[in-house]
Amino acid sequence: MEEIEFSSLVINTMSDFKEIINLIIDVADKIDKTYSGLVYRPPGLIEITDYEELYVIGDLHGDFGTLLDILSSEELLDRLEHDNVKIIFLGDYVDRGDQQLEVLTAVLYLKLLHPEKIVALRGNHEAPPLLLPYPHDFSSILRGVYGTEKGILIYRLFFRLFQRLPVIARIPGKILFLHGGPPSTVLEAYSFEEAFSVGVPSIDDNTLEEILWNDPVESDITVQESPRGAGYMFGKKITEKTLELSGTSYIVRAHEPSYYGYKINHDGKVITLFDAKIPAYGILSAAYLRISRDADLEKGLENYIVTI
Ligand SMILES: [Mn+2]
C-alpha cells in the first residue's frame, strides 16, 4: 500500500462515526492477544520472540506527517505485508499536536491490519482515570470533529481502549521497552514479574504511574522527585537493577522531548526516542530505532538510531 492510500484510509475511517467505532471495537480485541512472534503476558507485557527487523517509534503527539515520513522512508507499509518486520510504538499518540485523531487512527488501523507485527504501548497521555496529563486536549478535538454528544461517546470508547493497552514490551535477553521508566520499587523486588505487575489481575497503580511517567537522571541518587508532578526521576542503580531483573541489556523509552529526537542516558543503557516534530516542542529531528535480528547489540544500541 502507498502512503497516500493509507493516509486516505485513515482519514476516511476517522471521518465516519460508524467506521471509527468499528475500528475501536475491532482493535480492542487484538491489542492484548498473543500472535506469531508476540506473546501477551497479562495484564500488560508483550514478549517479542521473533522478528527479522524491528522498528521503535517514540511519542507522536499528533504528528501524522512524521509518522507517514517514517513509514515511507522505510517502505514499511509494503514491508508489513511481505516481511517479518515488527513496529513498537512507545505511546503518547494524542494531545498537543494538530493531527491526534489521525495518528491514533493510523496506529490502530496498522494493528488491525497486522496484529502480529504491531505493538502499541501505552503512554501517560493514554491516561488512567485518576492521572490525567496536562494538556489533555484530545477530548476537545473529538468534540470538534464529531459534535459534543458523539464526541463524548467516542472519547469514552477510546478511553476504555487506553486502559487495555500493554505497558511494557521485552525482547528476552536484549531490550525492555516502556513509555517512561522502570518503577523505583525494582530496588526491593525479587523478580521481574513482581516488579512490573506481570501475572497479577491488574497493574498496581503506583507501578503504572511510574512506568508511564518516570524520567532518567544522571545521578547516583536512586530516585528523586519529578518536576512533572507525577512519577519520579530514576538513577543508574534503578536501571542496573531493572536490566538484571528483566534479563536485558537496554531500556528503550520515550516521554521526553529531545532536540535531535533521541537522548542517551546511563552509559548508553537507556535510550529515549521522541517523534513529535510539532511547534510545541521545537525539535530539530525525530528519531526511531531500526534493529535487525542479527544486529550486534553489544557495540551499543545507539548505533541503530535513525533520525528523520
Ligand atoms: Mn509522555
Residues whose N, C-alpha, C, O or C-beta is under 5 A from the ligand:
A	BS01	MN	D92 G123 N124 L212 H255
